[in-house]
């Protein structure tokens, strides 16, 4: 940019910086299929990281292996984008599509369940979510 002595722009060069992109996408999982999420993630690969904002909401139920696979996939993609948020509302299912119960023989599981049951004022949704998070993280703590 060139400015004269009076402050008027006399010459300038235009720089193309791209466009801002906002994605707020909700995925409802009712089966083991994760292809829709994979297709979405591959569609945003060409977007400029600095000008792209992504929020992905995960709903429904999946078995724990699929949830771990999704988390790894999302973590890989989120490393590229500064504005990448995942809202995880997934329910952990057993292989037979029923919510799984953790074994009470594990002292950590037993302690968490007892604390949740004895806690006054803790709503049921929070209790279920705490158990789901415990299921997801048990393998990491071993």
MOKA-V365392 format. One record per helix or strand of 3 or more residues. SS is the DSSP state (alpha for helix, beta for strand). FROM is the first residue (numbers start at 1). TO is the last residue. If there is no record, write none. Layout:
BEGIN
ss:SS from:FROM to:TO
ss:SS from:FROM to:TO
END
This chain:
BEGIN
ss:beta from:9 to:11
ss:beta from:21 to:29
ss:alpha from:35 to:43
ss:alpha from:49 to:51
ss:beta from:52 to:63
ss:alpha from:64 to:78
ss:beta from:83 to:93
ss:alpha from:107 to:118
ss:alpha from:124 to:141
END
